[in-house]
């Protein structure tokens, strides 16, 4: 079965309380950092191709 690890974090910035909930699957093939990096790099390549 595909299990998830759930994490809830509360952060106060100024007068605002932010509640962050994240879920990570045990079967994930890449980290959130790796995924964001890949998406950003792919977007840069796409923009470079449009510019040329």
Beta strands, then each sheet from edge to edge (+ up, - down):
strand 1: 4-13
strand 2: 16-25
sheet 1: 1+ 2-
end
